[in-house]
């Protein structure tokens, strides 16, 4: 469920959707993490691929 207060459009592949469902990760939680990172500037970085 996409929170109405942000403007993010989360696009997940079918495989990723299946993975987050198996791991019981809520899409709403993903939006909350993105919002927190944007608001605080605290983010993670994969040093191998810079993503």
Secondary structure, 3 states (H helix, E strand, C coil): CCCCCCCCCCCCCHHHHHHHHHCCCCHHHHHHHHHHHHHHCCCCCCCCCCC
